[in-house]
């Protein structure tokens, strides 16, 4: 079962469905539409009649939409969670299924997710967001982690960790295949957050239950970041707030740990903003792109700094 939760991403959703339906493997697709105003549900019904549409009368967020779709799942059925702004490369679904089938202990597998323009050097998979993992990531120590897993950051790195199948602690909900037995055992996603952190929390639960989580770069998908959350032109910092709330819930940090975690996160985001700001001066051809990226990271840094007071 392929499960897609959509909100006002009609054109990207059509591309997503085209990519999923191009797989030679027969699949069942369910689209849960979170009360879109752009005609997404109508487009699916008209252009993709084989796809099941669940049209909600409200916006239940990502987890709420996923859980609604999971009610249509048969017991034991594997589920590919796929964002409407993501597309599957040729052979992606088959490769993910083969990886899941090869090892019964693997409960979740995700592809290498690439992003437009190739700006992000991090992979949408890695380790739980502890203070140490943030520190190694933002100080650059994670670049020395090819042979020292202890130095890996929260996110794995392109060009360093994308050469082979690798066991991780979390993968992105933008595209991840979950063994049916995992949902049967753990239940649905947490609705504590409207968006973001659900994948961290679900993977954390799966890991604690003894399931292995793997990242398979032999399978690839493409993801347009922020298509659902940045629709009004403003920079959404929801992922910062959701991640910090998850960190507090999962790790129960002391006051000192809480302050240190936020200081590292805010400092890391501020340094990224400065880097992209410099790029906007040195790369005139793509200056608007770099300025926009710098603005996003400045907003992230501000949100992380404000989180200390909460």
JOBELCOR-V227207 format. One record per residue. N is the residue number from 0. RES is the residue in one letter. SS is DSSP state (@ for helix, = for strand, . for the rest). D_CENTER is the distance of its C-alpha to the mean C-alpha in Angstrom with 2 decimals. Layout:
N RES SS D_CENTER
N RES SS D_CENTER
This chain:
0 X . 18.62
1 X = 15.85
2 X = 14.40
3 X = 13.14
4 X = 13.05
5 X = 14.56
6 X . 15.94
7 X . 18.23
8 X . 16.59
9 X @ 19.62
10 X @ 20.08
11 X @ 16.54
12 X @ 16.52
13 X @ 19.76
14 X @ 18.40
15 X @ 15.54
16 X @ 18.29
17 X @ 20.62
18 X @ 18.39
19 X @ 17.82
20 X @ 21.53
21 X . 22.66
22 X . 21.98
23 X . 25.39
24 X . 24.17
25 X . 25.08
26 X . 22.11
27 X . 21.95
28 X = 19.53
29 X = 19.02
30 X = 17.79
31 X = 17.67
32 X = 18.60
33 X . 18.27
34 X . 21.67
35 X . 20.95
36 X . 23.96
37 X . 23.57
38 X . 24.84
39 X @ 21.63
40 X @ 23.04
41 X @ 26.40
42 X @ 25.07
43 X @ 23.45
44 X @ 26.67
45 X @ 28.80
46 X @ 27.08
47 X . 25.32
48 X . 27.84
49 X . 26.60
50 X . 23.26
51 X = 23.43
52 X = 22.64
53 X = 22.23
54 X = 23.10
55 X . 22.62
56 X . 25.03
57 X . 22.60
58 X . 19.04
59 X . 17.64
60 X @ 14.13
61 X @ 11.05
62 X @ 12.38
63 X @ 15.85
64 X @ 15.29
65 X @ 13.71
66 X @ 16.62
67 X @ 19.04
68 X @ 18.12
69 X @ 18.35
70 X . 21.93
71 X . 22.77
72 X . 21.69
73 X . 24.59
74 X . 24.92
75 X . 23.54
76 X . 21.62
77 X . 18.47
78 X = 15.47
79 X = 12.86
80 X = 10.04
81 X = 9.47
82 X . 8.62
83 X . 12.06
84 X . 11.32
85 X = 10.39
86 X = 13.39
87 X = 14.40
88 X . 16.87
89 X . 20.18
90 X . 20.28
91 X @ 16.55
92 X @ 16.96
93 X @ 20.23
94 X @ 19.02
95 X @ 16.25
96 X @ 18.98
97 X @ 21.49
98 X @ 19.51
99 X @ 19.07
100 X @ 22.75
101 X @ 24.01
102 X . 23.25
103 X . 23.70
104 X . 22.21
105 X = 18.72
106 X = 16.82
107 X = 13.27
108 X = 12.63
109 X = 9.96
110 X = 11.13
111 X = 11.23
112 X = 9.01
113 X = 11.42
114 X = 11.69
115 X @ 14.95
116 X @ 17.71
117 X @ 16.22
118 X . 16.18
119 X . 13.33
120 X . 14.77
121 X = 11.90
122 X = 9.71
123 X = 6.01
124 X = 7.93
125 X = 10.99
126 X . 13.02
127 X . 13.21
128 X . 13.83
129 X . 17.60
130 X @ 20.08
131 X @ 20.97
132 X @ 17.56
133 X @ 17.20
134 X @ 20.81
135 X @ 20.55
136 X @ 17.63
137 X @ 19.38
138 X @ 22.86
139 X . 22.14
140 X @ 23.19
141 X @ 20.05
142 X @ 21.65
143 X @ 24.32
144 X . 22.18
145 X . 22.81
146 X . 25.51
147 X . 24.76
148 X @ 21.61
149 X @ 22.63
150 X @ 21.86
151 X . 18.20
152 X . 15.94
153 X . 12.76
154 X = 11.08
155 X = 12.99
156 X = 14.87
157 X . 15.62
158 X . 19.23
159 X . 19.46
160 X . 17.08
161 X . 16.42
162 X . 19.93
163 X . 19.78
164 X . 18.16
165 X = 17.03
166 X = 16.52
167 X = 13.76
168 X . 13.00
169 X = 9.28
170 X = 6.63
171 X . 2.99
172 X . 4.27
173 X . 4.34
174 X = 7.05
175 X = 8.63
176 X = 12.34
177 X = 13.81
178 X . 17.54
179 X @ 19.56
180 X @ 21.39
181 X @ 18.39
182 X @ 18.09
183 X @ 21.89
184 X @ 22.08
185 X @ 19.40
186 X . 19.35
187 X . 16.66
188 X . 13.66
189 X . 14.89
190 X . 15.83
191 X . 16.48
192 X . 13.83
193 X . 13.82
194 X . 10.19
195 X . 7.53
196 X . 8.58
197 X @ 9.10
198 X @ 6.86
199 X @ 8.72
200 X @ 11.81
201 X @ 11.84
202 X @ 11.39
203 X @ 13.97
204 X @ 16.25
205 X @ 16.07
206 X @ 17.01
207 X @ 19.78
208 X . 21.04
209 X . 21.57
210 X . 18.96
211 X = 17.72
212 X = 14.11
213 X = 14.15
214 X = 12.52
215 X = 14.79
216 X = 15.25
217 X = 17.99
218 X = 15.55
219 X = 13.80
220 X = 11.69
221 X = 11.56
222 X = 9.14
223 X . 10.90
224 X . 9.05
225 X . 10.42
226 X . 12.44
227 X . 12.56
228 X . 12.75
229 X . 15.11
230 X . 17.59
231 X . 20.71
232 X . 20.65
233 X . 19.95
234 X . 17.22
235 X . 14.95
236 X . 14.60
237 X @ 13.13
238 X @ 10.15
239 X @ 13.11
240 X @ 15.12
241 X @ 12.67
242 X @ 11.94
243 X @ 15.70
244 X @ 16.62
245 X @ 14.62
246 X @ 16.34
247 X @ 19.62
248 X @ 19.29
249 X @ 18.34
250 X @ 20.57
251 X . 23.35
252 X . 24.14
253 X . 27.63
254 X @ 28.40
255 X @ 28.72
256 X @ 25.40
257 X @ 23.78
258 X @ 25.51
259 X @ 24.78
260 X @ 21.01
261 X @ 20.97
262 X @ 23.47
263 X @ 21.44
264 X @ 18.26
265 X @ 20.47
266 X @ 22.47
267 X @ 19.64
268 X @ 18.25
269 X @ 21.89
270 X @ 22.61
271 X @ 19.81
272 X @ 21.25
273 X @ 24.67
274 X @ 23.70
275 X @ 22.36
276 X @ 25.42
277 X @ 27.68
278 X @ 26.06
279 X @ 26.96
280 X @ 30.56
281 X @ 30.74
282 X . 29.01
283 X @ 30.92
284 X @ 29.73
285 X @ 26.09
286 X @ 27.00
287 X @ 25.47
288 X @ 22.05
289 X @ 22.31
290 X @ 23.77
291 X @ 20.93
292 X @ 18.41
293 X @ 20.85
294 X @ 21.09
295 X @ 17.38
296 X @ 17.53
297 X @ 20.83
298 X @ 19.39
299 X @ 16.70
300 X @ 19.66
301 X @ 21.75
302 X @ 19.33
303 X @ 19.04
304 X @ 22.83
305 X @ 23.49
306 X @ 21.55
307 X @ 24.36
308 X @ 26.76
309 X . 24.86
